[in-house]
Amino acid sequence: MRRYPRYSSASYSFGPGPVSPAVKAIIWANVGVYVLTWLFPRLSIVLGLAPTATFERLWVWQPATYMFVHAGTMHILFNMLLLWMFGVELERLWGTRFFARYYAVTGLGAAATTLAWSLLPLPGADAIYYGVTVGASGAIYGLLLAFGIYFPNRPILMFLLFPVPAKYFVIIMGALAFMAASSSGGGTIAHTAHLGGLVVGFLYLKGTKGVVAEAKYRYLRWKMARLRRRFDVHTGGRHDDWNRRIH
């Protein structure tokens, strides 16, 4: 009889799988705007978030459009990679409508945080007020916060070097964003937008708006547990999701 090698029950895979509808639409929107700003560079100033233009010229569309503008190829590639990695599973869990609403709210919340910070006597406020903020990072940080809440033990590669549970990853990234936003040497990275995406995402999920998502999540967990008991399905290994997927 031929012997087959024994394999470990632990398996690893990178990413969440196929792109979900809302994530796909957001990616295409970002790519489309990136092509337009590459062809017409001035659009980056018109569509980006510049507090001087928002307050003084009343370019009120900027808090909504800035999240589709990116500063370069690596910028958009990295943000869209994170959108796929963290957004797909959240959209499957919440449904497309709630996911799209949450993404928009956290992106707008990040813009509101940036605008408010630029008006306060805080470190780096002048640079923000006279600068231009672009990118989907505020909304991406909101997704990261939600991922840490709903998949707290899922491993995420910290700095692409070593895995840490999502709940600790969110805490670390939030602390880094707060310290960077509070310092005068924030550089060219919009740390206030990152911090705003985290805070607004937390308030949205834990407030009345998040009740629907939380109820759906609890119902799915209850339904899966009931099906396991009914069909005598037993999951092997540990009961956390450490060895399932790495993000």
ChimeraX attribute file (.defattr): number of C-alpha atoms within 10 A of each C-alpha:
attribute: neighborCount
match mode: 1-to-1
recipient: residues
	/A:1	3
	/A:2	4
	/A:3	5
	/A:4	6
	/A:5	6
	/A:6	6
	/A:7	7
	/A:8	6
	/A:9	8
	/A:10	11
	/A:11	11
	/A:12	10
	/A:13	11
	/A:14	10
	/A:15	16
	/A:16	17
	/A:17	11
	/A:18	10
	/A:19	17
	/A:20	18
	/A:21	15
	/A:22	18
	/A:23	23
	/A:24	17
	/A:25	13
	/A:26	18
	/A:27	20
	/A:28	14
	/A:29	13
	/A:30	22
	/A:31	19
	/A:32	14
	/A:33	19
	/A:34	22
	/A:35	13
	/A:36	15
	/A:37	20
	/A:38	16
	/A:39	10
	/A:40	10
	/A:41	12
	/A:42	12
	/A:43	15
	/A:44	23
	/A:45	18
	/A:46	18
	/A:47	24
	/A:48	27
	/A:49	30
	/A:50	26
	/A:51	27
	/A:52	17
	/A:53	19
	/A:54	18
	/A:55	12
	/A:56	9
	/A:57	9
	/A:58	11
	/A:59	16
	/A:60	14
	/A:61	13
	/A:62	22
	/A:63	24
	/A:64	17
	/A:65	22
	/A:66	24
	/A:67	26
	/A:68	24
	/A:69	28
	/A:70	26
	/A:71	15
	/A:72	12
	/A:73	11
	/A:74	10
	/A:75	15
	/A:76	21
	/A:77	14
	/A:78	11
	/A:79	19
	/A:80	22
	/A:81	13
	/A:82	20
	/A:83	23
	/A:84	21
	/A:85	21
	/A:86	22
	/A:87	27
	/A:88	23
	/A:89	20
	/A:90	23
	/A:91	20
	/A:92	12
	/A:93	17
	/A:94	18
	/A:95	16
	/A:96	17
	/A:97	10
	/A:98	17
	/A:99	21
	/A:100	18
	/A:101	11
	/A:102	24
	/A:103	24
	/A:104	16
	/A:105	19
	/A:106	30
	/A:107	33
	/A:108	24
	/A:109	27
	/A:110	32
	/A:111	30
	/A:112	18
	/A:113	20
	/A:114	27
	/A:115	23
	/A:116	14
	/A:117	22
	/A:118	23
	/A:119	13
	/A:120	12
	/A:121	9
	/A:122	13
	/A:123	16
	/A:124	20
	/A:125	21
	/A:126	14
	/A:127	14
	/A:128	23
	/A:129	23
	/A:130	13
	/A:131	18
	/A:132	20
	/A:133	29
	/A:134	27
	/A:135	25
	/A:136	29
	/A:137	29
	/A:138	31
	/A:139	30
	/A:140	25
	/A:141	31
	/A:142	30
	/A:143	26
	/A:144	26
	/A:145	28
	/A:146	24
	/A:147	20
	/A:148	22
	/A:149	15
	/A:150	16
	/A:151	18
	/A:152	19
	/A:153	18
	/A:154	22
	/A:155	23
	/A:156	22
	/A:157	14
	/A:158	16
	/A:159	7
	/A:160	8
	/A:161	8
	/A:162	9
	/A:163	16
	/A:164	18
	/A:165	19
	/A:166	27
	/A:167	21
	/A:168	16
	/A:169	21
	/A:170	23
	/A:171	14
	/A:172	13
	/A:173	18
	/A:174	22
	/A:175	13
	/A:176	15
	/A:177	22
	/A:178	16
	/A:179	15
	/A:180	19
	/A:181	24
	/A:182	16
	/A:183	13
	/A:184	13
	/A:185	10
	/A:186	18
	/A:187	12
	/A:188	11
	/A:189	15
	/A:190	21
	/A:191	24
	/A:192	30
	/A:193	31
	/A:194	30
	/A:195	28
	/A:196	28
	/A:197	32
	/A:198	30
	/A:199	19
	/A:200	25
	/A:201	28
	/A:202	18
	/A:203	13
	/A:204	19
	/A:205	18
	/A:206	13
	/A:207	10
	/A:208	9
	/A:209	13
	/A:210	16
	/A:211	13
	/A:212	12
	/A:213	18
	/A:214	16
	/A:215	12
	/A:216	14
	/A:217	15
	/A:218	11
	/A:219	12
	/A:220	13
	/A:221	11
	/A:222	12
	/A:223	12
	/A:224	12
	/A:225	12
	/A:226	13
	/A:227	11
	/A:228	13
	/A:229	11
	/A:230	9
	/A:231	8
	/A:232	9
	/A:233	11
	/A:234	8
	/A:235	8
	/A:236	8
	/A:237	10
	/A:238	9
	/A:239	7
	/A:240	11
	/A:241	15
	/A:242	21
	/A:243	16
	/A:244	13
	/A:245	15
	/A:246	21
	/A:247	18
